[in-house]
Amino acid sequence: MKNPIILLSFFLLLGCDLSTRENGDFSPIALDQLLAEINQLATSENCINAADWTFIPLGNKPCGGPMSYVAYSKKIDEKKFLELVQAYTELQTDYNKRTGASSDCSLVARPSGVICENSKAVLVY
C-alpha cells in the first residue's frame, strides 16, 4: 500500500509535546499504538482469495475525508477491527480540531478493490 507513507508523514508532523488522551489532551503515541494494532489485525491473515477481503477508510484529514484506506480480511474479528478503526478516526478528528491541524486538502482516491500478491492484500485503484 502506498498510503502508509502519508500516515507516517502525518505522525512526524504531530509533534512531541502532547500528553495523554484521558485528560482531554492528545498523544501521538496513542495514535501510533492504535494504528499499529489496526495494521497488525489487518495483516494477520494471508491473502489467498481476494473475495475474502475488503477495505475501509482510515483516519480523517483536517479538511475532511479519510487519510487512507486499509484492506482487511473478512475472516478476522471484524467487529473489533471496525471498532479500532472508528476509535482511531475519532481520535484523529479530535486531534485535528483541538490543534488546528492542516493538510493539503486533497482527496484520497477510493480503491476499487483488493487483490492478493505474494499472500499480501493490495488495494487496487
LINTA-V958020 format. One record per helix or strand. SS is the DSSP state (alpha for helix, beta for strand). FROM is the first residue (numbers start at 1). TO is the last residue. If there is no record, write none. Layout:
ss: <SS & SS>
from: <FROM & FROM>
to: <TO & TO>
//
This chain:
ss: <alpha & alpha & alpha & alpha & beta & beta & alpha & beta & beta>
from: <3 & 21 & 28 & 50 & 53 & 68 & 78 & 113 & 120>
to: <13 & 23 & 42 & 52 & 58 & 73 & 99 & 117 & 124>
//
